[in-house]
């Protein structure tokens, strides 16, 4: 599973800088910390529920 950086940041613990739109693998040991901080999002498309409507309504 891949996660995408939505805001560039530097991890102060490791000193690594992540650029916006960079992809982080789910094996990254600090992934939960990044998700909690809101700087990384799950980049896997979600299935959308489609509702059928009749024309004229």
Buried (B, 14 or more C-beta within 10 A) or exposed (E): EEBBBBEEBEBEEEEEEBEEEEEBEEEBEBBEEBBEEEBBEEBEEEEEEEEEEEEEE
